[in-house]
Amino acid sequence: MKTASELEAIRFKVALEKGIPANLAARLQGDDYDSISADAVSLSELVSAKPNGQVRVDPSQGPKAGVGPSDPASAFAAAFQQARGQ
């Protein structure tokens, strides 16, 4: 069984070898070099994954032009007046 400091050193070594950013090295899991290295391979696939071009904007989300107040101050005033029953 490896000590915590030995496992930490292995994590950073594997992260360097696999091109994983140092701030993600602590997320690698395993009890030895081989298991940590296997986890690093799967993590590196996620870190280096690029969008596939299938991302589309959902026009039903976000603010709608011409619906309600256009600035935060007006929105607050309208909500305040509505809460007071005016």
C-alpha positions in Angstrom: 0.0 0.0 0.0 1.4 3.4 -1.0 1.4 6.4 1.3 -0.6 9.5 0.5 2.5 11.4 -0.6 3.6 8.6 -2.9 0.2 8.5 -4.6 0.2 12.3 -4.9 3.6 12.1 -6.7 2.3 9.3 -9.0 -0.8 11.5 -9.8 1.4 14.4 -10.8 3.8 12.3 -12.8 1.0 10.6 -14.7 -0.7 14.0 -15.3 2.5 15.3 -16.8 2.9 12.2 -19.0 -0.7 12.3 -20.2 -0.9 16.1 -20.8 -3.5 16.6 -18.1 -3.4 20.1 -16.5 -1.8 20.2 -13.1 -4.9 21.6 -11.5 -6.7 18.3 -12.4 -4.0 15.9 -11.3 -5.5 15.6 -7.8 -8.7 14.3 -9.4 -6.9 11.2 -10.7 -7.9 8.0 -8.8 -6.2 4.7 -8.2 -4.1 2.7 -5.8 -1.0 2.4 -8.1 0.7 3.7 -11.2 -1.3 1.5 -13.6 -4.8 2.3 -12.3 -4.0 6.1 -12.0 -2.6 6.0 -15.6 -5.8 4.3 -16.8 -7.9 6.9 -15.1 -5.7 9.6 -16.7 -6.4 8.3 -20.1 -10.2 8.5 -19.7 -9.8 12.0 -18.1 -7.6 13.2 -20.9 -10.3 12.2 -23.4 -12.8 14.4 -21.6 -10.4 17.3 -21.2 -9.4 17.3 -24.8 -12.9 16.7 -26.2 -14.1 19.3 -28.6 -17.7 20.2 -29.4 -19.0 18.3 -32.4 -20.7 21.2 -34.0 -24.1 20.0 -33.0 -24.7 22.7 -30.5 -27.6 24.9 -31.4 -29.1 27.9 -29.8 -32.6 27.5 -28.3 -34.5 30.6 -29.2 -37.1 29.9 -26.6 -34.6 30.7 -23.9 -33.4 34.1 -22.7 -35.0 37.5 -22.8 -37.6 38.4 -25.4 -37.6 41.7 -27.2 -40.5 43.9 -26.4 -41.7 41.8 -23.4 -41.5 43.5 -20.1 -39.0 46.2 -18.9 -35.8 46.4 -20.8 -33.4 47.3 -17.9 -33.0 45.9 -14.4 -34.2 49.1 -12.7 -37.4 49.2 -14.6 -37.9 45.4 -13.9 -37.4 46.0 -10.2 -39.8 48.9 -10.2 -42.5 46.9 -12.0 -42.1 44.0 -9.7 -42.3 46.3 -6.6 -45.4 47.9 -7.9 -47.0 44.6 -8.7 -46.2 43.3 -5.2 -47.8 46.4 -3.7 -50.9 45.8 -5.8 -50.5 48.8 -8.0 
